[in-house]
């Protein structure tokens, strides 16, 4: 088995970048955000639909995959500006090789404390389930790729456990929050992959979103588990080269760096594998000893379970609501 390289595309406009992607004949990945239409007509910028005509330009590509733009949505807009129904309708508008479930990333820029990380895991689990239900309505469930999230290796396991019924040999799972992650350490990229390799059934493979090229040699021992990686890192190298040369970052320059980046990744994948020492997963969070903090923790757990089960919407966790919920639990324990 080998790890497949998928080229992340910044857009589907005709020009040197798309021409280079066609020439390389590798699978490509487009973000939902790159296909969005926006309007300022009402005095503020709002999302108004999809640029579906752009999908015609995918003709000639080896294949095209779709990403939900979870990190961009969180970092730039504070959440998805479109509904899950809108997103799945986009996925149904083109014969994508695969399309990723919506997910709630947990990079430090987005989830700033442990509680927010766990909240976003619950929302990711619910989003996966909702995307599958909507995919079945559209008849595209067979191309849906579930996406798991986490900060610690065991966080990803929580998502896997919730989706276990849909994981069979031959399944492909997307692994999110990887592109800004260190390679080394107990929460590093390889620790996550190694932990998933130990807990997943044989035959279930992974797509690792945004993996940096320097990590590829460490992934070679996991070719039985890693099916593919994607990146748009060539755009960053093109920007750096343009800055050094004092020229503009043209699409022609970006296309040239795309070809160089692909060649470099293929060389890394054909080189010798590197191994890191095994890291034990981080210990689970200790239960708080303070009664009020314990009530808060229980309230959060109960609310997350309701989100995962579909009894609450994704974004229905608010601080005042958690405190009220915890107050009820606290009073019940005092009375008991």
KARA-V100502 format. One record per pair of residues at least 24 apart in sequence whose ideal C-beta (glycine too) atoms are under 10 Angstrom apart, sorted by sequence separation. I is the first residue (numbers start at 1). J is the second residue. D is the distance in Angstrom with one decimal. If there is no record, write none. Layout:
# KARA-V100502
i & j & d
I & J & D
I & J & D
This chain:
# KARA-V100502
i & j & d
10 & 34 & 6.5
11 & 35 & 8.7
30 & 54 & 8.6
66 & 90 & 7.1
80 & 104 & 9.1
101 & 125 & 10.0
102 & 126 & 9.6
103 & 127 & 6.1
124 & 148 & 7.2
125 & 149 & 8.8
194 & 218 & 9.8
197 & 221 & 9.1
213 & 237 & 9.8
233 & 257 & 9.0
234 & 258 & 4.5
237 & 261 & 6.7
299 & 323 & 7.9
302 & 326 & 9.6
9 & 34 & 7.3
30 & 55 & 8.5
66 & 91 & 5.8
79 & 104 & 8.8
102 & 127 & 4.3
103 & 128 & 7.4
124 & 149 & 4.5
141 & 166 & 9.2
146 & 171 & 7.8
148 & 173 & 6.0
149 & 174 & 9.4
150 & 175 & 8.5
190 & 215 & 7.4
193 & 218 & 8.5
197 & 222 & 5.9
200 & 225 & 7.3
233 & 258 & 9.8
234 & 259 & 8.3
236 & 261 & 9.5
297 & 322 & 9.9
299 & 324 & 8.4
300 & 325 & 8.4
8 & 34 & 9.7
47 & 73 & 10.0
101 & 127 & 6.2
102 & 128 & 7.9
123 & 149 & 8.9
124 & 150 & 8.9
145 & 171 & 8.7
146 & 172 & 8.3
147 & 173 & 7.3
148 & 174 & 7.2
149 & 175 & 8.4
150 & 176 & 8.1
151 & 177 & 7.1
189 & 215 & 5.5
193 & 219 & 6.8
196 & 222 & 9.0
232 & 258 & 9.0
234 & 260 & 7.2
235 & 261 & 9.0
296 & 322 & 6.6
299 & 325 & 3.9
300 & 326 & 8.2
66 & 93 & 9.7
101 & 128 & 4.6
121 & 148 & 8.8
145 & 172 & 5.2
146 & 173 & 5.4
147 & 174 & 3.9
148 & 175 & 6.0
149 & 176 & 4.8
150 & 177 & 6.7
173 & 200 & 7.8
181 & 208 & 9.8
188 & 215 & 9.0
194 & 221 & 8.9
197 & 224 & 8.1
198 & 225 & 9.9
234 & 261 & 3.7
237 & 264 & 9.5
295 & 322 & 9.8
296 & 323 & 7.3
298 & 325 & 8.6
299 & 326 & 4.0
302 & 329 & 8.1
30 & 58 & 7.8
66 & 94 & 7.7
100 & 128 & 9.9
101 & 129 & 8.9
102 & 130 & 7.8
103 & 131 & 9.2
121 & 149 & 5.8
144 & 172 & 9.6
145 & 173 & 6.9
146 & 174 & 6.9
147 & 175 & 7.6
148 & 176 & 6.8
149 & 177 & 5.8
150 & 178 & 9.9
178 & 206 & 9.9
183 & 211 & 9.3
190 & 218 & 5.1
193 & 221 & 9.3
194 & 222 & 7.5
197 & 225 & 4.8
233 & 261 & 6.2
234 & 262 & 7.8
295 & 323 & 9.3
298 & 326 & 7.2
299 & 327 & 8.6
73 & 102 & 8.6
74 & 103 & 9.8
101 & 130 & 8.7
102 & 131 & 5.8
120 & 149 & 6.6
121 & 150 & 6.7
143 & 172 & 9.8
145 & 174 & 5.1
147 & 176 & 5.3
148 & 177 & 9.4
171 & 200 & 8.9
178 & 207 & 9.9
179 & 208 & 8.9
181 & 210 & 9.0
183 & 212 & 7.6
189 & 218 & 7.6
190 & 219 & 7.6
193 & 222 & 5.5
196 & 225 & 7.1
197 & 226 & 9.0
232 & 261 & 9.2
296 & 325 & 8.7
297 & 326 & 8.4
299 & 328 & 8.1
28 & 58 & 7.6
47 & 77 & 8.2
64 & 94 & 7.0
66 & 96 & 4.8
70 & 100 & 8.4
73 & 103 & 9.9
74 & 104 & 7.1
75 & 105 & 8.4
101 & 131 & 4.3
120 & 150 & 9.5
121 & 151 & 8.9
147 & 177 & 9.8
151 & 181 & 9.1
171 & 201 & 8.4
178 & 208 & 5.2
179 & 209 & 6.4
180 & 210 & 7.9
181 & 211 & 8.8
182 & 212 & 9.7
188 & 218 & 9.2
189 & 219 & 8.2
196 & 226 & 9.6
231 & 261 & 7.6
234 & 264 & 9.2
295 & 325 & 8.5
296 & 326 & 4.5
299 & 329 & 5.9
30 & 61 & 9.6
35 & 66 & 8.4
64 & 95 & 8.4
65 & 96 & 5.8
66 & 97 & 8.8
67 & 98 & 9.9
68 & 99 & 8.0
69 & 100 & 9.4
70 & 101 & 9.4
73 & 104 & 9.1
74 & 105 & 5.8
100 & 131 & 8.8
101 & 132 & 7.5
120 & 151 & 9.4
124 & 155 & 9.8
128 & 159 & 7.7
132 & 163 & 9.0
173 & 204 & 6.5
175 & 206 & 5.3
176 & 207 & 9.8
178 & 209 & 5.3
179 & 210 & 2.7
181 & 212 & 8.7
183 & 214 & 6.7
184 & 215 & 9.8
190 & 221 & 9.1
194 & 225 & 9.2
231 & 262 & 9.8
233 & 264 & 9.6
234 & 265 & 9.6
292 & 323 & 9.7
295 & 326 & 4.1
296 & 327 & 9.5
298 & 329 & 5.4
299 & 330 & 9.0
34 & 66 & 9.9
45 & 77 & 9.5
50 & 82 & 8.3
63 & 95 & 9.0
64 & 96 & 5.8
65 & 97 & 5.1
66 & 98 & 7.7
67 & 99 & 8.0
68 & 100 & 5.4
70 & 102 & 6.5
71 & 103 & 9.2
73 & 105 & 8.7
74 & 106 & 9.3
75 & 107 & 8.1
78 & 110 & 9.6
99 & 131 & 8.7
102 & 134 & 10.0
117 & 149 & 8.6
118 & 150 & 9.8
155 & 187 & 9.2
169 & 201 & 6.6
171 & 203 & 7.5
172 & 204 & 7.9
173 & 205 & 7.5
174 & 206 & 7.6
175 & 207 & 6.9
176 & 208 & 9.1
177 & 209 & 8.0
178 & 210 & 5.6
179 & 211 & 6.9
180 & 212 & 9.0
183 & 215 & 4.9
190 & 222 & 8.4
193 & 225 & 6.9
233 & 265 & 9.0
294 & 326 & 8.9
295 & 327 & 7.4
297 & 329 & 9.6
298 & 330 & 9.1
28 & 61 & 5.1
34 & 67 & 9.1
36 & 69 & 8.4
47 & 80 & 9.0
48 & 81 & 9.6
49 & 82 & 8.4
63 & 96 & 8.1
64 & 97 & 6.4
65 & 98 & 5.2
66 & 99 & 3.9
67 & 100 & 5.1
68 & 101 & 6.9
69 & 102 & 8.9
70 & 103 & 4.7
71 & 104 & 9.7
72 & 105 & 9.4
74 & 107 & 8.3
117 & 150 & 7.8
118 & 151 & 9.1
125 & 158 & 7.9
129 & 162 & 8.1
153 & 186 & 7.8
154 & 187 & 10.0
167 & 200 & 7.3
168 & 201 & 7.7
169 & 202 & 6.5
170 & 203 & 5.7
171 & 204 & 4.8
172 & 205 & 5.6
173 & 206 & 5.5
174 & 207 & 4.8
175 & 208 & 5.0
176 & 209 & 5.5
177 & 210 & 9.0
178 & 211 & 5.7
179 & 212 & 6.9
182 & 215 & 9.4
183 & 216 & 10.0
193 & 226 & 6.8
293 & 326 & 9.0
295 & 328 & 8.5
296 & 329 & 8.6
27 & 61 & 7.8
28 & 62 & 7.1
29 & 63 & 9.8
30 & 64 & 6.3
32 & 66 & 6.6
33 & 67 & 8.7
35 & 69 & 9.3
47 & 81 & 3.9
48 & 82 & 9.7
63 & 97 & 4.1
64 & 98 & 9.6
65 & 99 & 6.8
66 & 100 & 6.6
68 & 102 & 4.3
70 & 104 & 6.4
71 & 105 & 4.7
75 & 109 & 5.9
101 & 135 & 8.7
117 & 151 & 4.9
121 & 155 & 5.9
124 & 158 & 9.5
125 & 159 & 5.9
128 & 162 & 7.7
129 & 163 & 8.1
132 & 166 & 6.8
152 & 186 & 7.9
153 & 187 & 7.1
167 & 201 & 6.5
169 & 203 & 2.9
170 & 204 & 7.8
171 & 205 & 7.4
172 & 206 & 7.4
173 & 207 & 7.2
174 & 208 & 8.1
175 & 209 & 6.5
176 & 210 & 8.7
178 & 212 & 8.7
181 & 215 & 8.8
183 & 217 & 9.6
184 & 218 & 8.8
231 & 265 & 7.8
292 & 326 & 7.3
295 & 329 & 4.4
296 & 330 & 8.7
22 & 57 & 9.8
25 & 60 & 9.1
26 & 61 & 8.7
27 & 62 & 5.3
28 & 63 & 7.3
29 & 64 & 7.6
30 & 65 & 7.4
31 & 66 & 7.9
32 & 67 & 6.7
33 & 68 & 9.0
34 & 69 & 7.9
46 & 81 & 7.5
47 & 82 & 5.6
55 & 90 & 9.0
62 & 97 & 8.8
63 & 98 & 8.9
64 & 99 & 9.5
65 & 100 & 7.5
67 & 102 & 9.8
68 & 103 & 6.5
70 & 105 & 4.8
71 & 106 & 9.8
74 & 109 & 8.3
75 & 110 & 6.1
116 & 151 & 9.9
117 & 152 & 8.4
120 & 155 & 9.6
121 & 156 & 8.9
124 & 159 & 6.2
128 & 163 & 6.0
152 & 187 & 5.5
153 & 188 & 9.2
157 & 192 & 9.9
160 & 195 & 9.9
168 & 203 & 7.6
169 & 204 & 6.7
170 & 205 & 8.0
171 & 206 & 9.7
172 & 207 & 6.0
173 & 208 & 9.9
174 & 209 & 6.1
175 & 210 & 9.8
183 & 218 & 6.0
292 & 327 & 9.0
294 & 329 & 8.6
295 & 330 & 4.1
298 & 333 & 9.1
22 & 58 & 9.4
25 & 61 & 8.2
26 & 62 & 5.7
27 & 63 & 4.7
28 & 64 & 5.4
29 & 65 & 4.6
30 & 66 & 6.1
31 & 67 & 4.9
32 & 68 & 5.6
33 & 69 & 4.0
36 & 72 & 9.9
45 & 81 & 9.3
47 & 83 & 9.9
50 & 86 & 7.6
58 & 94 & 7.0
61 & 97 & 9.7
67 & 103 & 9.6
68 & 104 & 9.9
69 & 105 & 10.0
70 & 106 & 9.9
71 & 107 & 6.6
74 & 110 & 4.5
99 & 135 & 8.4
122 & 158 & 9.0
125 & 161 & 9.2
126 & 162 & 9.1
151 & 187 & 6.4
156 & 192 & 6.1
160 & 196 & 7.3
164 & 200 & 9.8
167 & 203 & 9.4
168 & 204 & 7.6
169 & 205 & 9.4
175 & 211 & 9.0
179 & 215 & 9.9
183 & 219 & 9.5
229 & 265 & 8.1
294 & 330 & 8.5
295 & 331 & 8.9
21 & 58 & 9.4
22 & 59 & 8.7
23 & 60 & 9.3
24 & 61 & 9.4
25 & 62 & 4.8
26 & 63 & 8.9
27 & 64 & 7.4
28 & 65 & 7.1
29 & 66 & 7.5
30 & 67 & 7.2
31 & 68 & 8.0
32 & 69 & 4.7
33 & 70 & 9.8
49 & 86 & 7.8
50 & 87 & 9.2
52 & 89 & 9.6
58 & 95 & 9.5
68 & 105 & 10.0
70 & 107 & 9.9
73 & 110 & 9.7
74 & 111 & 8.6
114 & 151 & 8.0
118 & 155 & 7.8
121 & 158 & 5.8
122 & 159 & 9.6
125 & 162 & 4.4
129 & 166 & 9.1
150 & 187 & 8.9
153 & 190 & 10.0
155 & 192 & 8.9
156 & 193 & 9.6
164 & 201 & 8.9
167 & 204 & 5.4
178 & 215 & 8.7
292 & 329 & 9.8
295 & 332 & 9.0
13 & 51 & 9.8
22 & 60 & 4.4
24 & 62 & 8.0
25 & 63 & 9.7
27 & 65 & 6.3
29 & 67 & 5.7
31 & 69 & 4.4
32 & 70 & 9.3
33 & 71 & 9.7
34 & 72 & 9.2
52 & 90 & 7.7
55 & 93 & 6.6
56 & 94 & 9.2
58 & 96 & 9.2
71 & 109 & 8.4
111 & 149 & 9.4
114 & 152 & 9.4
117 & 155 & 6.9
121 & 159 & 6.2
124 & 162 & 8.9
125 & 163 & 7.3
128 & 166 & 8.4
153 & 191 & 5.4
154 & 192 & 9.7
157 & 195 & 6.9
161 & 199 & 8.8
291 & 329 & 9.8
292 & 330 & 6.1
295 & 333 & 7.0
12 & 51 & 8.3
18 & 57 & 6.2
21 & 60 & 8.7
22 & 61 & 5.9
30 & 69 & 9.6
31 & 70 & 9.5
33 & 72 & 5.0
47 & 86 & 8.5
50 & 89 & 7.8
51 & 90 & 9.8
55 & 94 & 4.6
71 & 110 & 7.1
124 & 163 & 9.8
152 & 191 & 8.7
153 & 192 & 4.9
156 & 195 & 7.1
157 & 196 & 7.7
160 & 199 & 6.5
291 & 330 & 6.7
294 & 333 & 8.4
295 & 334 & 9.8
11 & 51 & 9.5
14 & 54 & 9.6
18 & 58 & 8.5
21 & 61 & 6.0
22 & 62 & 8.2
31 & 71 & 9.4
32 & 72 & 8.8
33 & 73 & 7.1
49 & 89 & 9.6
50 & 90 & 5.1
54 & 94 & 9.8
55 & 95 & 9.7
70 & 110 & 9.0
87 & 127 & 9.5
91 & 131 & 8.4
111 & 151 & 7.3
118 & 158 & 8.4
122 & 162 & 9.0
152 & 192 & 8.3
153 & 193 & 8.8
155 & 195 & 9.9
156 & 196 & 6.0
160 & 200 & 6.7
229 & 269 & 9.3
12 & 53 & 9.5
13 & 54 & 7.2
19 & 60 & 8.8
21 & 62 & 8.4
31 & 72 & 6.7
32 & 73 & 8.4
49 & 90 & 9.3
52 & 93 & 5.3
55 & 96 & 9.3
99 & 140 & 7.5
114 & 155 & 10.0
121 & 162 & 8.8
151 & 192 & 9.5
153 & 194 & 7.7
154 & 195 & 7.2
157 & 198 & 9.5
160 & 201 & 9.8
12 & 54 & 4.3
14 & 56 & 9.9
15 & 57 & 9.5
18 & 60 & 8.4
31 & 73 & 9.6
52 & 94 & 7.9
84 & 126 & 9.6
88 & 130 & 8.6
92 & 134 & 8.9
98 & 140 & 10.0
105 & 147 & 9.4
107 & 149 & 9.9
150 & 192 & 7.1
153 & 195 & 3.6
157 & 199 & 5.7
291 & 333 & 7.0
11 & 54 & 7.6
12 & 55 & 6.8
14 & 57 & 5.7
18 & 61 & 8.0
21 & 64 & 9.6
33 & 76 & 8.1
38 & 81 & 8.7
50 & 93 & 7.2
84 & 127 & 6.6
87 & 130 & 9.9
88 & 131 & 6.1
91 & 134 & 8.8
92 & 135 & 8.1
101 & 144 & 6.3
103 & 146 & 8.9
104 & 147 & 9.5
106 & 149 & 5.5
108 & 151 & 8.4
152 & 195 & 8.9
153 & 196 & 7.4
156 & 199 & 8.7
157 & 200 & 9.4
291 & 334 & 8.3
12 & 56 & 8.5
13 & 57 & 7.0
33 & 77 & 8.8
79 & 123 & 9.9
87 & 131 & 7.6
88 & 132 & 9.5
91 & 135 & 7.3
96 & 140 & 8.3
98 & 142 & 9.4
99 & 143 & 6.0
100 & 144 & 8.1
101 & 145 & 6.6
103 & 147 & 4.1
105 & 149 & 6.4
106 & 150 & 6.6
107 & 151 & 8.6
148 & 192 & 9.7
156 & 200 & 9.9
160 & 204 & 8.9
12 & 57 & 4.6
36 & 81 & 7.6
85 & 130 & 8.8
88 & 133 & 9.1
89 & 134 & 8.4
92 & 137 & 9.1
93 & 138 & 9.6
95 & 140 & 9.0
98 & 143 & 5.2
99 & 144 & 6.3
100 & 145 & 5.1
101 & 146 & 5.2
102 & 147 & 7.7
103 & 148 & 7.8
104 & 149 & 6.4
106 & 151 & 5.1
128 & 173 & 9.9
150 & 195 & 9.5
153 & 198 & 9.3
154 & 199 & 9.4
11 & 57 & 9.1
12 & 58 & 6.1
36 & 82 & 7.5
74 & 120 & 8.6
84 & 130 & 5.2
85 & 131 & 9.9
88 & 134 & 4.1
92 & 138 & 4.1
97 & 143 & 7.1
98 & 144 & 7.4
99 & 145 & 6.7
100 & 146 & 8.3
101 & 147 & 4.7
103 & 149 & 5.4
106 & 152 & 9.7
128 & 174 & 10.0
150 & 196 & 9.6
153 & 199 & 9.1
223 & 269 & 8.8
33 & 80 & 9.8
80 & 127 & 9.0
83 & 130 & 9.9
84 & 131 & 6.2
87 & 134 & 8.4
88 & 135 & 6.0
91 & 138 & 7.4
92 & 139 & 7.7
93 & 140 & 9.9
96 & 143 & 6.0
98 & 145 & 4.5
100 & 147 & 5.2
101 & 148 & 9.2
32 & 80 & 8.8
33 & 81 & 8.8
88 & 136 & 9.9
92 & 140 & 5.3
95 & 143 & 8.0
96 & 144 & 9.7
97 & 145 & 9.5
148 & 196 & 8.2
213 & 261 & 7.5
216 & 264 & 9.4
220 & 268 & 8.6
9 & 58 & 9.2
12 & 61 & 9.1
32 & 81 & 9.9
33 & 82 & 9.4
84 & 133 & 9.3
85 & 134 & 6.1
88 & 137 & 8.0
89 & 138 & 7.4
91 & 140 & 6.0
96 & 145 & 9.6
106 & 155 & 7.4
216 & 265 & 6.3
219 & 268 & 9.3
220 & 269 & 7.1
32 & 82 & 7.4
36 & 86 & 9.8
70 & 120 & 9.6
84 & 134 & 6.3
88 & 138 & 6.0
156 & 206 & 10.0
179 & 229 & 9.8
216 & 266 & 9.6
219 & 269 & 8.5
220 & 270 & 9.4
223 & 273 & 8.6
83 & 134 & 9.7
92 & 143 & 9.6
175 & 226 & 9.0
178 & 229 & 8.7
179 & 230 & 9.2
213 & 264 & 6.3
216 & 267 & 9.4
217 & 268 & 5.7
220 & 271 & 7.8
222 & 273 & 9.0
9 & 61 & 8.7
12 & 64 & 8.5
85 & 137 & 9.2
88 & 140 & 7.7
91 & 143 & 7.6
124 & 176 & 7.8
179 & 231 & 7.5
213 & 265 & 5.6
216 & 268 & 4.2
217 & 269 & 8.4
220 & 272 & 7.7
221 & 273 & 5.0
85 & 138 & 9.8
91 & 144 & 7.7
124 & 177 & 9.9
179 & 232 & 9.2
215 & 268 & 9.1
216 & 269 & 5.8
220 & 273 & 3.4
221 & 274 & 8.2
7 & 61 & 9.1
32 & 86 & 8.9
36 & 90 & 9.3
70 & 124 & 8.5
173 & 227 & 9.2
174 & 228 & 9.6
175 & 229 & 9.8
179 & 233 & 8.6
211 & 265 & 9.5
213 & 267 & 9.7
214 & 268 & 8.3
217 & 271 & 6.0
219 & 273 & 8.2
220 & 274 & 7.3
221 & 275 & 6.0
7 & 62 & 9.2
9 & 64 & 8.5
32 & 87 & 6.0
35 & 90 & 6.6
172 & 227 & 5.9
213 & 268 & 6.2
216 & 271 & 8.4
217 & 272 & 7.1
218 & 273 & 7.6
219 & 274 & 9.1
220 & 275 & 9.1
221 & 276 & 9.4
6 & 62 & 9.5
9 & 65 & 10.0
88 & 144 & 8.7
103 & 159 & 8.9
172 & 228 & 8.2
174 & 230 & 9.6
213 & 269 & 9.8
217 & 273 & 6.2
218 & 274 & 5.0
6 & 63 & 8.9
8 & 65 & 9.5
70 & 127 & 8.8
120 & 177 & 9.4
216 & 273 & 9.5
217 & 274 & 4.4
218 & 275 & 7.3
6 & 64 & 9.7
32 & 90 & 6.1
35 & 93 & 9.2
148 & 206 & 8.9
216 & 274 & 9.3
217 & 275 & 9.5
218 & 276 & 6.0
6 & 65 & 6.4
8 & 67 & 8.1
32 & 91 & 8.6
35 & 94 & 9.4
68 & 127 & 8.4
215 & 274 & 9.5
117 & 177 & 9.4
147 & 207 & 8.8
6 & 67 & 10.0
145 & 206 & 10.0
101 & 163 & 9.3
145 & 207 & 6.6
147 & 209 & 8.0
68 & 131 & 8.4
30 & 94 & 9.4
30 & 96 & 8.8
111 & 177 & 8.9
29 & 96 & 9.6
32 & 99 & 9.0
110 & 177 & 8.8
29 & 97 & 9.3
32 & 100 & 9.2
28 & 97 & 9.2
29 & 98 & 9.4
30 & 99 & 10.0
31 & 100 & 9.8
107 & 176 & 9.1
108 & 177 & 9.5
27 & 97 & 6.3
32 & 102 & 8.8
106 & 176 & 8.0
107 & 177 & 5.4
27 & 98 & 9.3
29 & 100 & 8.8
103 & 174 & 7.6
105 & 176 & 5.6
106 & 177 & 5.2
107 & 178 & 9.5
109 & 180 & 7.8
100 & 172 & 9.9
101 & 173 & 9.5
104 & 176 & 8.7
105 & 177 & 5.1
107 & 179 & 8.4
108 & 180 & 7.8
100 & 173 & 9.9
101 & 174 & 7.3
103 & 176 & 5.2
104 & 177 & 9.6
105 & 178 & 9.8
107 & 180 & 5.3
108 & 181 & 10.0
98 & 172 & 6.5
100 & 174 & 5.0
103 & 177 & 8.7
105 & 179 & 9.7
107 & 181 & 8.2
99 & 174 & 10.0
101 & 176 & 9.7
105 & 180 & 9.5
98 & 174 & 8.5
100 & 176 & 8.5
66 & 143 & 9.1
70 & 147 & 7.7
65 & 143 & 9.2
67 & 145 & 9.6
66 & 145 & 9.3
68 & 147 & 7.6
70 & 149 & 8.4
65 & 145 & 8.1
67 & 147 & 9.0
198 & 278 & 9.7
194 & 275 & 9.9
194 & 276 & 8.2
199 & 281 & 9.8
195 & 278 & 9.7
198 & 281 & 9.5
190 & 274 & 9.3
194 & 278 & 6.6
195 & 279 & 8.5
190 & 275 & 8.7
191 & 276 & 7.9
194 & 279 & 7.5
195 & 280 & 9.2
190 & 276 & 4.9
191 & 277 & 9.8
195 & 281 & 5.6
189 & 276 & 9.6
190 & 277 & 9.6
191 & 278 & 8.3
192 & 279 & 9.7
194 & 281 & 9.5
188 & 276 & 7.8
190 & 278 & 9.4
191 & 279 & 4.4
190 & 279 & 8.1
191 & 280 & 8.8
192 & 281 & 9.3
191 & 281 & 7.6
6 & 97 & 9.1
183 & 274 & 9.6
185 & 276 & 9.1
188 & 279 & 7.4
191 & 282 & 9.0
6 & 98 & 9.9
184 & 276 & 6.3
187 & 279 & 8.4
183 & 276 & 7.6
184 & 277 & 9.2
186 & 279 & 4.3
185 & 279 & 7.0
186 & 280 & 7.1
187 & 281 & 9.1
184 & 279 & 8.8
186 & 281 & 7.4
187 & 282 & 6.6
186 & 282 & 5.6
186 & 283 & 10.0
70 & 174 & 10.0
105 & 209 & 9.2
71 & 176 & 8.0
68 & 174 & 9.4
70 & 176 & 6.6
71 & 177 & 8.0
103 & 209 & 9.4
67 & 174 & 8.3
70 & 177 & 8.9
100 & 207 & 8.1
68 & 176 & 9.5
71 & 179 & 8.0
65 & 174 & 9.7
67 & 176 & 9.7
71 & 180 & 8.7
98 & 207 & 7.9
100 & 209 & 8.0
157 & 281 & 7.9
156 & 281 & 9.7
153 & 279 & 8.0
155 & 281 & 9.3
153 & 280 & 9.1
154 & 281 & 4.6
155 & 282 & 9.1
153 & 281 & 4.5
154 & 282 & 6.7
152 & 281 & 6.5
153 & 282 & 7.2
154 & 283 & 8.8
98 & 228 & 9.5
152 & 282 & 4.6
154 & 284 & 6.8
151 & 282 & 8.9
152 & 283 & 9.3
152 & 284 & 8.9
152 & 285 & 9.6
71 & 209 & 8.8
70 & 209 & 9.1
71 & 210 & 8.5
67 & 207 & 10.0
65 & 207 & 8.5
67 & 209 & 7.4
67 & 210 & 9.6
162 & 308 & 6.3
159 & 308 & 10.0
158 & 308 & 9.8
65 & 228 & 8.9
67 & 230 & 8.0
65 & 230 & 7.8
118 & 285 & 8.3
115 & 285 & 9.5
8 & 179 & 9.9
114 & 285 & 6.6
133 & 310 & 8.9
29 & 207 & 9.3
122 & 300 & 9.1
126 & 304 & 9.3
118 & 297 & 9.9
122 & 301 & 9.3
125 & 304 & 8.7
129 & 308 & 7.7
29 & 209 & 8.8
125 & 305 & 9.9
126 & 306 & 9.4
127 & 307 & 9.7
128 & 308 & 9.6
129 & 309 & 8.8
130 & 310 & 7.6
29 & 210 & 9.8
115 & 296 & 8.8
119 & 300 & 7.3
122 & 303 & 8.0
123 & 304 & 8.6
126 & 307 & 5.1
129 & 310 & 6.7
115 & 297 & 8.7
118 & 300 & 7.3
122 & 304 & 3.7
125 & 307 & 7.9
126 & 308 & 5.4
118 & 301 & 8.7
121 & 304 & 7.8
122 & 305 & 7.7
124 & 307 & 10.0
125 & 308 & 4.6
126 & 309 & 8.0
130 & 313 & 9.8
119 & 303 & 8.5
120 & 304 & 9.9
122 & 306 & 8.9
123 & 307 & 6.3
124 & 308 & 9.3
125 & 309 & 9.4
126 & 310 & 6.5
130 & 314 & 8.2
115 & 300 & 6.4
119 & 304 & 6.6
122 & 307 & 4.7
123 & 308 & 8.6
126 & 311 & 9.8
118 & 304 & 6.8
121 & 307 & 9.9
122 & 308 & 5.2
126 & 312 & 8.4
121 & 308 & 8.9
122 & 309 & 9.9
126 & 313 & 8.4
127 & 314 & 6.4
119 & 307 & 8.3
126 & 314 & 5.7
122 & 312 & 9.4
123 & 313 & 9.3
124 & 314 & 9.1
123 & 314 & 4.6
122 & 314 & 8.6
123 & 315 & 7.5
123 & 316 & 9.6
120 & 314 & 9.5
123 & 317 & 8.3
119 & 314 & 9.8
122 & 317 & 8.1
119 & 315 & 9.7
120 & 317 & 9.6
119 & 317 & 5.4
29 & 228 & 9.4
6 & 207 & 7.7
8 & 209 & 9.1
27 & 228 & 7.5
29 & 230 & 4.8
31 & 232 & 9.0
116 & 317 & 9.2
3 & 205 & 9.9
8 & 210 & 7.7
28 & 230 & 8.8
29 & 231 & 9.1
115 & 317 & 9.3
3 & 206 & 9.9
4 & 207 & 8.8
6 & 209 & 9.6
27 & 230 & 8.4
29 & 232 & 8.4
119 & 322 & 9.6
1 & 205 & 8.5
3 & 207 & 9.9
3 & 208 & 8.8
5 & 211 & 10.0
115 & 322 & 9.1
3 & 211 & 9.2
5 & 213 & 9.9
104 & 314 & 7.6
5 & 216 & 9.1
104 & 315 & 9.6
102 & 314 & 9.0
3 & 216 & 7.3
20 & 234 & 9.6
3 & 219 & 6.3
3 & 220 & 7.7
17 & 234 & 9.5
2 & 220 & 9.4
17 & 235 & 9.0
3 & 222 & 8.4
3 & 223 & 5.8
1 & 222 & 9.7
2 & 223 & 6.0
6 & 227 & 9.8
9 & 230 & 9.8
17 & 238 & 9.9
1 & 223 & 4.6
3 & 225 & 9.7
4 & 226 & 9.0
6 & 228 & 5.3
8 & 230 & 5.0
10 & 232 & 6.5
1 & 224 & 5.6
3 & 226 & 5.1
4 & 227 & 6.4
5 & 228 & 7.2
6 & 229 & 6.9
7 & 230 & 7.2
8 & 231 & 5.7
9 & 232 & 7.5
1 & 225 & 8.8
2 & 226 & 9.5
3 & 227 & 7.2
4 & 228 & 4.0
5 & 229 & 6.5
6 & 230 & 4.0
7 & 231 & 7.9
8 & 232 & 3.5
10 & 234 & 10.0
1 & 226 & 8.7
2 & 227 & 9.3
3 & 228 & 6.4
4 & 229 & 7.7
5 & 230 & 7.7
6 & 231 & 8.1
7 & 232 & 7.9
8 & 233 & 8.3
10 & 235 & 6.2
1 & 227 & 8.1
2 & 228 & 9.7
3 & 229 & 6.2
4 & 230 & 9.3
5 & 231 & 8.1
8 & 234 & 8.6
9 & 235 & 9.6
7 & 234 & 8.1
8 & 235 & 8.2
84 & 314 & 8.5
20 & 251 & 9.2
24 & 255 & 9.9
19 & 251 & 9.3
20 & 252 & 9.2
23 & 255 & 8.9
26 & 258 & 9.8
17 & 250 & 10.0
18 & 251 & 8.8
19 & 252 & 9.7
16 & 250 & 7.9
17 & 251 & 5.1
20 & 254 & 8.4
21 & 255 & 8.3
24 & 258 & 7.4
80 & 314 & 8.8
15 & 250 & 9.6
16 & 251 & 4.6
17 & 252 & 8.7
20 & 255 & 3.9
23 & 258 & 9.6
24 & 259 & 6.7
79 & 314 & 8.7
80 & 315 & 9.5
15 & 251 & 4.9
16 & 252 & 4.6
17 & 253 & 10.0
19 & 255 & 6.9
20 & 256 & 7.8
23 & 259 & 7.9
26 & 262 & 6.7
79 & 315 & 6.8
15 & 252 & 8.3
16 & 253 & 8.6
17 & 254 & 5.6
18 & 255 & 8.6
20 & 257 & 9.4
21 & 258 & 7.1
13 & 251 & 8.4
16 & 254 & 7.3
17 & 255 & 5.0
20 & 258 & 5.1
21 & 259 & 9.8
24 & 262 & 5.8
15 & 254 & 9.5
16 & 255 & 3.9
20 & 259 & 6.0
24 & 263 & 9.6
26 & 265 & 9.9
11 & 251 & 9.2
15 & 255 & 8.1
16 & 256 & 8.2
17 & 257 & 9.9
26 & 266 & 9.6
10 & 251 & 9.0
17 & 258 & 6.8
21 & 262 & 9.6
16 & 258 & 9.1
20 & 262 & 9.1
10 & 254 & 7.8
9 & 258 & 9.1
8 & 258 & 9.7
7 & 258 & 6.7
7 & 261 & 8.5
7 & 262 & 6.9
5 & 261 & 9.1
5 & 262 & 6.3
7 & 265 & 9.8
5 & 265 & 5.3
5 & 266 & 6.9
3 & 265 & 9.1
5 & 268 & 9.9
2 & 266 & 10.0
5 & 269 & 7.6
3 & 268 & 9.7
4 & 269 & 9.3
3 & 269 & 5.8
2 & 269 & 6.8
2 & 270 & 9.1
